[in-house]
Amino acid sequence: MMGASGGPKMAELIQQAKKQCPSTKIVLGGYSQGAMVVHNAASKVGDAISGAVLFGDPFKTQGVGQLASSKVKEFCASGDPVCLNGMNVMAHLSYGKNAQEAAQFLVQAAGL
C-alpha cells in the first residue's frame, strides 16, 4: 500500500511522543517499504522530525515530506532494482554495511 497504512500510525506515534515529552528528538529509519512509511509519516508531521535515514527507498526521487535535504540520508546501493532501476536483487539486501554511518547521521541529526 506504499506506506499508506503504516504512515498514519507512525505519525500518530510521533505526535503522541511529542505530546508526552515535547523536547524528545524524533529520528526515523526505513528500509524498502518501511522507507515509504517514513515518507508518508513525514508528510504529516515533518516539523517534529529531526532526521531520517532511508535504505533502498522506492520513493528516492521524492522529498521526505517537508524535511530539508540536510535532515535526510538516503542509501541506494548500485544496481538496486528498487531505488535505482538496477538488476541486482542482492544489492537491495546489502544495507547492513551502512548501519554505522546511518546511526552516526541520526545521532548528529538529533544534536547528541
Backbone bond lengths (Angstrom), bond angles and torsions (degrees), N, CA, C in turn:
res aa  C-N    CA-C-N  psi(-1)  N-CA   C-N-CA  omega(-1)  CA-C   N-CA-C  phi
1 M - - - 1.460 - - 1.529 112.16 -
2 M 1.324 116.75 15.69 1.458 122.88 174.12 1.532 113.85 55.39
3 G 1.321 116.24 38.96 1.459 121.29 177.17 1.508 114.80 82.91
4 A 1.329 116.66 1.04 1.465 120.33 -175.24 1.523 113.20 -66.91
5 S 1.321 118.09 -31.81 1.467 118.46 -179.57 1.523 111.71 -89.52
6 G 1.331 117.77 -38.98 1.460 120.66 -178.72 1.513 113.93 -77.32
7 G 1.323 117.14 -32.09 1.463 120.96 -177.72 1.519 114.22 -58.37
8 P 1.326 118.18 -50.04 1.466 118.79 178.80 1.531 112.84 -62.03
9 K 1.332 117.14 -36.61 1.476 119.73 178.48 1.523 110.13 -66.88
10 M 1.348 116.75 -42.85 1.455 119.85 177.57 1.532 110.18 -61.52
11 A 1.323 117.08 -43.49 1.467 121.29 178.87 1.529 110.56 -60.89
12 E 1.331 116.26 -41.65 1.460 120.73 178.64 1.530 111.12 -61.62
13 L 1.324 116.93 -42.91 1.467 120.79 179.76 1.530 111.51 -67.31
14 I 1.325 116.92 -36.43 1.466 120.75 176.28 1.525 109.82 -63.53
15 Q 1.317 116.70 -46.76 1.471 120.62 179.53 1.528 111.19 -61.56
16 Q 1.323 116.26 -39.66 1.461 120.94 178.43 1.535 110.49 -63.46
17 A 1.317 117.23 -45.64 1.469 121.14 179.50 1.523 110.75 -62.14
18 K 1.330 117.13 -43.50 1.472 120.43 -179.24 1.529 111.43 -67.77
19 K 1.319 116.52 -33.15 1.465 119.88 178.17 1.523 110.53 -68.24
20 Q 1.333 116.27 -42.84 1.456 120.73 -178.99 1.516 112.52 -72.74
21 C 1.323 116.90 -31.80 1.462 121.08 -178.26 1.532 108.10 -147.41
22 P 1.316 116.68 87.05 1.467 121.14 -173.44 1.525 115.45 -57.45
23 S 1.321 117.90 -24.40 1.467 119.65 -178.66 1.528 112.94 -87.77
24 T 1.330 116.95 0.70 1.465 121.32 179.16 1.521 110.45 -60.43
25 K 1.315 115.69 135.47 1.466 121.34 174.82 1.530 107.29 -92.75
26 I 1.304 116.70 125.71 1.463 122.40 -178.94 1.520 108.99 -104.18
27 V 1.325 115.95 122.70 1.461 121.86 173.09 1.520 107.21 -125.38
28 L 1.314 115.79 144.12 1.455 120.85 -175.76 1.513 111.40 -124.77
29 G 1.312 115.24 152.88 1.450 121.19 174.33 1.514 109.53 -142.55
30 G 1.323 116.13 145.34 1.449 119.43 178.33 1.517 111.11 -152.92
31 Y 1.320 114.77 143.53 1.459 122.18 179.05 1.527 108.71 -118.08
32 S 1.311 116.97 126.07 1.456 123.97 175.77 1.528 110.13 57.29
33 Q 1.322 117.87 -112.10 1.461 119.44 179.37 1.527 111.42 -63.19
34 G 1.326 116.64 -31.16 1.462 120.46 176.27 1.515 111.98 -63.86
35 A 1.322 116.92 -31.30 1.471 120.53 175.40 1.522 110.12 -64.74
36 M 1.326 116.57 -36.64 1.470 119.82 177.20 1.524 110.44 -65.35
37 V 1.329 117.15 -35.72 1.463 121.40 176.58 1.534 109.65 -62.97
38 V 1.329 116.69 -43.09 1.471 120.65 178.56 1.527 110.20 -61.16
39 H 1.328 117.84 -44.79 1.468 120.99 176.92 1.524 110.20 -55.47
40 N 1.323 115.77 -48.17 1.458 121.13 -176.80 1.527 110.99 -63.07
41 A 1.321 117.50 -45.28 1.468 121.22 -179.87 1.527 110.69 -66.23
42 A 1.323 116.94 -42.28 1.464 120.65 -177.60 1.521 111.65 -63.39
43 S 1.306 116.92 -29.01 1.465 118.84 178.44 1.522 111.51 -69.49
44 K 1.328 116.94 -17.61 1.464 121.22 -179.66 1.532 113.32 -100.70
45 V 1.335 117.25 -32.52 1.468 120.11 -174.29 1.529 111.92 -136.65
46 G 1.297 117.43 34.09 1.460 121.76 -175.64 1.512 114.43 -54.42
47 D 1.332 117.36 -34.47 1.459 120.22 -177.93 1.522 112.55 -66.37
48 A 1.322 117.64 -17.04 1.467 121.26 -179.64 1.525 112.49 -91.78
49 I 1.322 117.67 -5.37 1.463 121.85 -172.52 1.529 110.97 -99.47
50 S 1.321 115.60 126.50 1.468 120.79 178.59 1.523 112.29 -83.66
51 G 1.327 117.00 -29.81 1.461 119.84 -178.77 1.509 111.38 -171.93
52 A 1.330 114.83 158.55 1.469 120.28 179.22 1.523 109.59 -144.20
53 V 1.315 114.66 142.20 1.462 122.67 175.79 1.522 107.45 -122.45
54 L 1.332 115.48 130.81 1.459 120.66 -178.08 1.521 109.92 -127.24
55 F 1.325 115.21 137.42 1.464 122.22 -179.17 1.529 108.77 -120.56
56 G 1.319 117.50 131.01 1.455 120.98 176.68 1.518 112.25 54.39
57 D 1.305 116.55 45.35 1.463 124.52 -172.00 1.532 112.18 -77.13
58 P 1.336 118.09 115.10 1.460 119.83 176.86 1.523 113.06 -63.67
59 F 1.334 117.94 -22.88 1.470 122.44 179.51 1.526 111.65 -99.45
60 K 1.316 117.09 26.55 1.470 122.69 -174.71 1.531 113.48 -50.93
61 T 1.307 117.47 -33.99 1.472 120.31 -176.70 1.526 112.59 -79.93
62 Q 1.326 117.30 -5.21 1.461 120.97 -179.61 1.523 110.18 -103.51
63 G 1.301 115.98 153.69 1.457 120.09 173.89 1.521 110.46 -68.25
64 V 1.306 116.52 161.52 1.464 122.12 177.74 1.524 107.02 -98.92
65 G 1.315 115.45 89.84 1.458 120.99 -173.71 1.522 108.89 56.85
66 Q 1.305 116.16 -134.19 1.465 121.53 176.89 1.527 111.85 -103.16
67 L 1.334 116.72 15.58 1.463 119.90 -179.32 1.526 110.33 -65.08
68 A 1.307 115.72 137.56 1.465 120.82 173.80 1.522 109.00 -63.43
69 S 1.296 116.77 146.12 1.466 120.26 -179.21 1.532 111.44 -59.19
70 S 1.311 117.74 -25.81 1.471 120.66 178.35 1.525 112.40 -69.39
71 K 1.328 117.61 -15.32 1.462 121.98 179.11 1.523 112.44 -96.81
72 V 1.340 116.67 2.57 1.465 120.56 -175.99 1.524 109.85 -125.22
73 K 1.321 115.57 134.09 1.468 121.36 174.62 1.524 107.06 -122.24
74 E 1.328 115.17 122.45 1.467 121.89 -179.65 1.526 109.64 -107.75
75 F 1.324 115.37 135.44 1.454 121.56 172.63 1.521 107.59 -117.12
76 C 1.325 116.20 119.31 1.458 121.70 178.24 1.525 107.09 -136.17
77 A 1.321 115.85 104.82 1.465 121.50 -175.44 1.525 111.34 -68.10
78 S 1.295 115.13 144.04 1.465 121.24 177.02 1.528 109.93 -55.81
79 G 1.299 116.41 126.55 1.455 121.92 179.13 1.518 115.11 89.55
80 D 1.343 117.86 -3.84 1.468 121.27 -179.13 1.535 109.51 -62.84
81 P 1.337 117.71 120.81 1.461 119.65 -178.69 1.528 113.89 -72.95
82 V 1.323 117.41 -14.83 1.462 120.64 -177.19 1.525 111.73 -85.32
83 C 1.320 117.70 -43.42 1.469 119.68 -175.84 1.524 113.50 -109.30
84 L 1.332 117.13 -6.67 1.462 118.45 -174.42 1.526 113.10 -135.03
85 N 1.313 117.47 7.44 1.467 121.55 -177.32 1.522 112.08 55.74
86 G 1.324 116.00 34.09 1.460 120.96 178.05 1.518 111.14 -86.56
87 M 1.315 114.75 -170.16 1.460 119.92 -177.73 1.527 112.85 -123.87
88 N 1.329 117.66 6.76 1.456 121.16 -174.94 1.533 109.68 -104.00
89 V 1.327 116.30 95.55 1.460 121.04 -179.21 1.528 111.16 -58.64
90 M 1.324 117.03 -35.37 1.467 120.27 -179.82 1.527 111.79 -63.45
91 A 1.319 117.24 -28.10 1.467 120.23 177.66 1.523 110.40 -60.71
92 H 1.325 117.25 -34.00 1.463 121.19 -179.63 1.529 111.72 -70.76
93 L 1.296 116.57 -13.39 1.464 121.26 -179.55 1.525 112.10 -105.03
94 S 1.319 117.77 12.01 1.463 121.78 -170.15 1.526 115.34 -100.94
95 Y 1.308 118.93 9.35 1.464 119.96 -169.36 1.522 115.95 -78.31
96 G 1.303 118.51 -7.53 1.461 120.41 176.36 1.515 112.26 -56.85
97 K 1.316 116.21 -31.97 1.469 120.33 -179.87 1.527 112.47 -67.71
98 N 1.328 117.44 -13.59 1.465 121.50 -179.09 1.521 113.19 -98.84
99 A 1.324 117.27 2.52 1.465 121.33 -173.55 1.522 112.93 -59.53
100 Q 1.319 117.49 -45.68 1.475 120.50 -178.12 1.535 111.30 -62.76
101 E 1.326 116.48 -46.65 1.465 120.51 179.50 1.527 110.90 -62.66
102 A 1.329 116.08 -40.30 1.464 120.57 179.03 1.527 110.84 -63.90
103 A 1.325 116.66 -44.94 1.458 120.94 179.91 1.531 110.99 -62.44
104 Q 1.320 117.02 -42.31 1.470 120.50 178.88 1.525 110.66 -62.50
105 F 1.321 116.88 -40.00 1.457 120.71 178.19 1.530 110.56 -60.96
106 L 1.337 116.75 -45.42 1.455 119.96 -178.63 1.521 112.67 -67.37
107 V 1.318 117.13 -36.76 1.468 120.84 176.41 1.534 109.16 -61.18
108 Q 1.322 116.61 -45.10 1.466 120.08 178.09 1.522 111.70 -65.18
109 A 1.334 116.35 -41.26 1.470 120.24 179.66 1.522 111.39 -61.46
110 A 1.325 116.32 -32.81 1.464 121.05 179.21 1.528 111.75 -81.16
111 G 1.314 116.85 -7.07 1.461 120.66 178.76 1.507 113.50 76.46
112 L 1.305 116.76 27.70 1.469 119.86 -178.58 1.517 111.89 -98.20
